[in-house]
Amino acid sequence: MGKNKNRWGNKQDRNELVDNVNSFIKYRDQLMELGMTMIGWDFSKIEKEKRQFLNQRQIEFHEYYKGATIFFEDKELGAYLCLPVILGGEFDLDDIPKRRVAYAKNGYRKELNESNSVVIYNNYLRKPSCYTVNHYANRLADLENAIDVNCKAQKTPVAIICDENERLSMENLYAKYEGNYPFIFGEKDLNVKGVRAISTGAPFVADKMFQIKMQIWNEALTHLGISNISYQKKERLVSDEVIRNMGGTIASRYSRLETRRDAVEKIRDMFGVEIDVDFREDFRQTDDENIISNETESEDKEAK
């Protein structure tokens, strides 16, 4: 029982746990930030005083974590707001709850309904993005840590067998060995007679795992609607291949973009204000268009 209770008790185990958590946080934050910044909101057509509280970062942050925000006008503030929302009560014909409570971290709270507010959903499933992004972040973190372990195994492919009372001494010596110490000193009474080192013979597969990691990374970008095709030989890539490979990315964009456009249309009808929302043009999209154009020109020349 004692060993299980102190599973993360020694320094090496704690470091491994920290590395695992840090890797997950790194990929989660990277994907989260990419997903949040790919959609652009333009409130410039609204009067300056009335748009002062409209914050693109806040909208996409809560869409990411909550799956919905709510747009409404606060006449006391004399401005439009878009905040996280608690939904409840009966449903209207669009399956949207009629009772809505907008809130903010500073304690702001506003009771709303279907006649004075518009709910902006994150996607057609009306779910937040954080769960799927966390799934990809977990897989990426696991692979990254597995790659590190495999690379270290090439440097120190040994298993040390010793008595339990000698374990701490062996761990200290191994830490110096792993740290590239030019000399390793031991106590005179160090018992090395019962110590055996067994080569694990770990094969080098880090490069293969890296390829899998890149595939998962690209899959995550596709889910977020971000171009991610890697071209190795552009001269052999035809326009049809580009279009087919981009299909999943474009479809993912529509899933998130159309719900926002639907909300923008309802906002225009209810409040008479113009808001533009669209996916930002990314580098790969521009490159894809050039490739399609170049390939089409090449095909036309060959046909002639």
C-alpha positions in Angstrom: 0.0 0.0 0.0 2.8 2.4 0.9 4.4 2.1 -2.6 1.1 2.9 -4.4 0.3 5.7 -2.0 3.7 7.4 -2.8 3.5 6.7 -6.6 4.5 10.3 -7.4 6.7 10.7 -4.3 10.1 10.6 -5.8 11.6 13.4 -7.9 11.9 11.5 -11.2 8.2 10.5 -11.1 7.2 14.1 -10.2 9.2 15.5 -13.1 7.6 13.0 -15.5 4.1 14.0 -14.3 5.0 17.7 -14.7 6.3 17.1 -18.2 3.1 15.3 -19.2 1.0 18.1 -17.9 3.1 20.8 -19.5 3.0 19.0 -22.8 -0.8 18.8 -22.7 -1.1 22.5 -21.7 1.2 23.5 -24.5 -0.8 21.8 -27.2 -4.1 22.8 -25.7 -3.2 26.5 -25.6 -1.7 26.4 -29.1 -4.8 24.8 -30.6 -7.1 27.0 -28.5 -5.4 30.2 -29.6 -5.4 29.2 -33.3 -9.0 28.3 -33.2 -10.0 31.6 -31.5 -8.1 33.8 -33.8 -9.2 32.2 -37.1 -12.6 33.8 -37.0 -12.7 37.6 -37.4 -15.5 39.9 -36.2 -16.0 43.4 -37.6 -18.0 45.8 -35.5 -16.8 49.0 -37.3 -20.3 49.7 -38.8 -21.7 50.2 -35.3 -21.5 53.5 -33.6 -18.3 53.8 -31.5 -20.1 54.4 -28.2 -22.4 51.4 -28.7 -19.6 49.0 -29.7 -17.2 49.8 -26.9 -17.9 46.6 -25.0 -17.9 44.3 -28.0 -14.7 42.2 -27.6 -13.8 39.7 -30.2 -11.5 37.8 -27.8 -14.2 37.5 -25.2 -16.7 36.2 -27.7 -14.5 33.5 -29.1 -13.1 32.6 -25.7 -16.6 31.8 -24.4 -17.7 30.2 -27.6 -14.7 27.9 -27.1 -15.4 27.0 -23.5 -19.2 27.5 -23.2 -20.4 26.8 -26.7 -22.6 29.9 -26.8 -22.7 33.7 -26.2 -25.6 36.1 -26.3 -25.9 39.5 -28.1 -28.1 42.2 -26.6 -28.4 45.9 -26.0 -28.0 47.3 -22.5 -29.9 50.6 -22.6 -28.6 51.7 -19.2 -25.0 51.4 -20.5 -26.1 52.7 -23.9 -24.1 49.9 -25.7 -24.4 46.4 -27.2 -22.8 43.5 -25.3 -22.0 39.9 -26.2 -21.4 37.8 -23.1 -21.5 34.2 -21.9 -25.1 33.0 -21.2 -27.0 30.6 -19.1 -29.9 29.1 -21.1 -33.1 27.6 -19.7 -36.9 27.4 -19.8 -39.1 26.6 -22.8 -37.8 26.3 -26.3 -38.8 28.4 -29.3 -39.4 27.0 -32.8 -35.6 27.0 -33.5 -35.0 24.8 -30.4 -33.4 27.8 -28.6 -34.2 28.3 -24.9 -36.4 31.3 -24.3 -35.0 32.2 -20.8 -31.5 33.6 -21.0 -29.2 35.1 -18.4 -26.1 37.0 -19.5 -23.3 37.3 -17.0 -19.7 38.5 -16.6 -16.9 37.9 -14.1 -17.3 41.3 -12.6 -20.7 40.4 -11.3 -22.8 41.8 -14.2 -26.0 39.9 -14.7 -28.9 40.5 -17.1 -32.2 38.7 -17.5 -33.1 38.3 -21.2 -35.6 36.5 -23.5 -36.1 35.7 -27.2 -37.5 39.2 -28.0 -34.5 41.3 -26.9 -31.4 39.0 -27.4 -29.8 36.7 -29.9 -27.9 33.5 -29.0 -24.7 32.9 -30.9 -23.8 29.2 -31.0 -20.3 27.8 -31.6 -21.4 25.2 -34.1 -24.5 23.4 -35.3 -24.1 20.8 -32.5 -24.2 23.8 -30.1 -21.2 22.4 -28.2 -18.0 24.0 -27.1 -14.7 23.3 -28.9 -12.7 22.6 -25.7 -13.6 18.9 -25.4 -12.3 18.0 -28.9 -9.3 20.2 -28.6 -8.4 18.6 -25.2 -8.7 15.2 -26.9 -6.2 16.2 -29.6 -3.9 17.9 -27.0 -3.8 14.7 -24.9 -2.9 12.6 -27.9 -0.2 15.0 -29.1 1.3 15.3 -25.5 1.4 11.5 -25.2 3.2 11.1 -28.5 5.7 14.0 -27.7 6.6 12.3 -24.4 6.9 8.9 -26.1 9.3 10.5 -28.6 11.4 11.9 -25.8 11.5 8.5 -24.0 12.5 6.7 -27.2 15.3 9.3 -27.9 16.6 8.9 -24.4 16.5 5.2 -24.7 19.1 5.5 -27.5 21.3 7.3 -25.1 20.8 5.1 -22.1 19.3 1.8 -23.2 19.8 0.0 -19.9 17.8 -1.4 -17.0 19.5 -1.4 -13.6 18.7 -4.3 -11.2 19.8 -3.9 -7.6 18.7 -4.4 -4.0 16.0 -2.1 -2.7 18.4 -0.6 -0.1 20.8 0.4 -3.0 18.0 1.9 -5.2 18.5 5.5 -4.1 22.3 5.3 -4.7 21.7 3.9 -8.1 19.2 6.6 -8.9 21.7 9.3 -8.0 24.4 7.7 -10.1 22.1 7.3 -13.0 21.0 10.9 -12.8 24.7 11.9 -13.2 25.1 9.5 -16.1 22.0 10.9 -17.8 23.3 14.5 -17.1 26.5 13.8 -19.1 28.8 14.1 -16.1 32.4 13.4 -17.3 33.2 11.6 -14.0 30.9 9.7 -11.6 32.0 9.3 -8.0 30.7 6.8 -5.6 31.1 6.1 -1.9 33.8 3.6 -0.8 31.1 1.4 0.8 28.9 1.4 -2.3 27.8 -2.2 -2.9 28.1 -3.0 -6.7 28.3 -6.7 -6.4 24.5 -7.2 -6.6 24.0 -4.6 -9.3 23.3 -5.7 -12.9 22.7 -3.6 -16.0 20.6 -5.1 -18.7 20.5 -3.5 -22.2 16.9 -2.9 -23.3 17.8 -2.8 -27.0 15.1 -0.2 -27.6 14.6 0.4 -31.4 14.6 3.9 -32.7 11.0 4.7 -33.7 10.9 8.4 -32.8 10.8 9.4 -36.4 7.7 7.2 -37.1 6.0 8.6 -34.0 6.8 12.1 -35.1 5.0 11.5 -38.4 2.0 10.2 -36.5 2.1 13.3 -34.3 2.1 15.5 -37.4 -0.9 13.6 -38.8 -2.8 14.2 -35.5 -1.7 17.8 -35.5 -3.0 18.3 -39.0 -6.2 16.5 -38.1 -6.7 18.9 -35.2 -6.1 21.9 -37.6 -8.7 20.4 -40.0 -11.2 20.3 -37.1 -10.5 24.0 -36.5 -10.9 24.8 -40.2 -7.2 25.7 -40.7 -5.3 24.7 -43.8 -2.7 22.2 -43.1 -1.8 20.2 -46.3 2.0 19.5 -46.5 3.2 19.6 -50.1 6.4 17.6 -50.7 6.3 17.9 -54.5 4.2 20.7 -55.6 4.9 20.2 -59.3 3.1 16.8 -59.1 0.1 18.1 -57.2 -3.0 18.7 -59.4 -5.8 21.0 -58.6 -8.3 18.2 -58.0 -6.0 16.8 -55.3 -5.8 20.1 -53.5 -9.6 20.6 -53.6 -10.2 17.1 -52.3 -7.6 17.4 -49.5 -9.1 20.8 -48.4 -12.6 19.4 -48.3 -12.5 18.5 -44.6 -11.0 21.9 -43.7 -13.7 23.9 -45.6 -16.5 21.8 -44.1 -15.1 22.4 -40.6 -15.1 26.1 -41.3 -18.7 26.1 -42.3 -19.7 24.3 -39.2 -18.5 27.1 -37.0 -19.0 30.0 -39.4 -22.6 29.5 -40.4 -23.9 29.5 -36.9 -22.3 32.9 -36.4 -23.6 34.2 -39.7 -27.1 33.0 -38.8 -26.8 35.0 -35.5 -25.5 38.1 -37.3 -28.6 38.0 -39.6 -30.9 37.8 -36.6 -29.0 40.6 -34.9 -29.5 42.8 -38.0 -33.2 42.1 -38.0 -33.6 42.7 -34.3 -31.4 45.7 -33.7 -30.8 47.1 -37.1 -27.0 46.9 -36.9 -24.5 45.5 -39.4 -21.9 43.1 -38.2 -19.5 41.1 -40.4 -18.0 37.8 -39.5 -15.7 35.5 -41.5 -12.8 33.2 -41.4 -9.5 34.9 -41.7 -7.4 34.1 -44.8 -4.5 32.0 -43.7 -1.2 31.4 -45.4 -2.0 27.9 -46.7 -5.2 29.2 -48.2 -3.3 31.7 -50.3 -0.7 29.1 -51.2 -3.5 26.7 -52.2 -5.0 29.2 -54.5 -1.6 29.8 -56.2 -1.0 26.1 -56.6 -4.5 25.6 -58.1 -3.9 28.5 -60.5 -0.4 27.3 -61.5 -1.6 23.7 -62.0 -4.5 24.8 -64.0 -2.3 26.9 -66.3 0.1 23.9 -66.7 -2.7 21.6 -67.6 -4.0 24.1 -70.2 -0.6 24.3 -71.8 -0.2 20.6 -71.9 -3.7 20.3 -73.5 -2.6 22.7 -76.3 
